[in-house]
Amino acid sequence: MPRSVNSVAKRARRKKVLKQAKGYFGRRKNVWTVAKNAVDKAMLYAFRDRRNKKRSFRALWIMRINAAARLHGMSYSEFIGKIKSKNIELNRKVLADLAMNNPEAFKAVVDKIN
């Protein structure tokens, strides 16, 4: 019995990977083995950095809240502690946005917790 190979599926698989490698530099975009490794590594970085992005934004929000809170004479930890004790349900993203784009509203929050 002759050997059966599925060239159609194999070609489709390779086309898919080479399409994902579009825009890469040098042989990474058109040589199968190099492109496959480059795409695999890119996917790993993408997976990892979707999680790291959340960490980075939280750190940025904390820095912004800290800077705004210090303008009103308190540290970040004091500010967050008072917010929690007064049961004000504003998350860090919203607080950072208020601190940057609407300082009057942030001052109102500070006045509310004092």
C-alpha positions in Angstrom: 0.0 0.0 0.0 1.5 3.4 -0.9 2.4 5.9 1.8 -0.2 8.5 2.4 0.9 12.1 3.2 -1.4 15.0 3.8 0.4 17.8 1.9 -2.7 20.0 1.9 -2.9 20.3 5.7 0.9 20.6 6.0 1.0 23.5 3.5 -1.9 25.2 5.3 -0.1 24.9 8.6 3.0 26.4 7.2 1.1 29.2 5.4 -0.6 30.1 8.7 2.8 30.4 10.5 4.4 32.4 7.7 1.4 34.7 7.7 1.9 35.3 11.4 5.6 36.0 10.7 4.7 38.7 8.2 6.7 41.9 8.9 9.6 40.1 10.7 13.1 41.0 9.7 15.3 38.8 7.4 14.8 35.1 7.2 12.4 35.2 10.1 9.6 36.1 7.7 10.1 33.5 4.9 12.1 30.5 6.0 9.9 27.9 7.6 12.1 26.7 10.5 13.3 30.2 11.4 9.8 31.7 11.1 8.3 28.9 13.2 10.7 29.5 16.1 10.2 33.3 15.8 6.4 33.0 15.9 6.5 30.5 18.9 8.7 32.9 20.8 6.5 35.9 19.9 3.4 34.0 21.2 5.2 33.3 24.5 6.1 36.9 24.9 2.5 38.0 24.0 1.0 35.6 26.6 3.5 36.7 29.3 3.1 40.4 28.6 -0.7 40.4 28.6 -0.3 39.6 32.3 2.7 42.0 32.9 0.6 44.9 31.4 -1.9 44.6 34.2 1.0 44.8 36.8 2.5 47.8 35.0 -0.8 49.7 34.9 -1.5 49.1 38.5 2.0 50.4 39.4 1.4 53.5 37.3 -2.0 54.1 39.0 -0.4 53.8 42.4 2.3 56.3 41.5 -0.3 58.8 40.3 -2.5 58.4 43.4 0.5 58.7 45.6 1.6 62.0 43.9 -1.9 63.5 44.2 -2.3 62.4 47.8 1.0 63.9 48.8 -0.2 67.3 47.4 -3.0 67.0 50.0 -0.6 66.1 52.8 -1.0 62.4 53.1 0.8 59.3 51.8 -0.6 56.7 49.5 -1.1 54.1 52.2 -2.9 56.6 54.5 -5.1 57.6 51.6 -6.0 54.1 50.7 -6.5 53.1 54.3 -9.0 56.0 54.8 -10.8 55.2 51.6 -11.3 51.6 52.7 -12.4 52.6 56.2 -15.0 55.0 54.8 -16.3 52.3 52.4 -15.7 54.5 49.3 -15.8 52.0 46.4 -13.5 53.7 43.9 -10.8 51.5 42.4 -7.2 52.6 41.7 -7.8 53.1 38.0 -10.6 55.6 38.6 -8.7 57.4 41.4 -5.7 57.8 39.2 -7.8 59.2 36.4 -9.4 61.7 38.8 -5.9 62.6 40.1 -4.6 63.3 36.6 -7.6 64.8 34.8 -9.9 66.1 37.4 -8.0 67.4 40.5 -11.1 69.1 41.9 -12.9 65.8 42.1 -9.9 64.2 43.7 -9.8 67.0 46.3 -13.5 66.3 47.0 -12.6 62.6 47.7 -9.8 63.7 50.0 -12.1 66.1 51.8 -14.7 63.4 52.2 -12.2 61.0 53.9 -10.8 63.6 56.3 
